[in-house]
Amino acid sequence: MLQGDFDWVWIFYKNRHNIFGSEHPETYFQFNLANFWFYNKAFDKALDTLSSLNFEELHYKISAKLLEIKILWNWNRIFCLQN
């Protein structure tokens, strides 16, 4: 996603989101989807997707909080630039 090939990533996510090996593959798919929306600058969709997730694993809890901070920081930055 960092290279901007969002079409390929979107097709990959949609076709293969069930291959993630875990107890909760849909939760991890949603987390990756939130990242996808973030890198597409669709901050509202990213935050909506992220807000419905609840991770038991500490690594994902921290990653989700960091993503939330990045979303809110970018949203605020855009808002400040517009005013």
Secondary structure, DSSP 8 states (H G I E B T S, - for coil): -TT--HHHHHHHHHHHGGG--SS-HHHHHHHHHHHHHHHTT-HHHHHHHHHT---SSHHHHHHHHHHHHHHHHHHHHHHHHH-
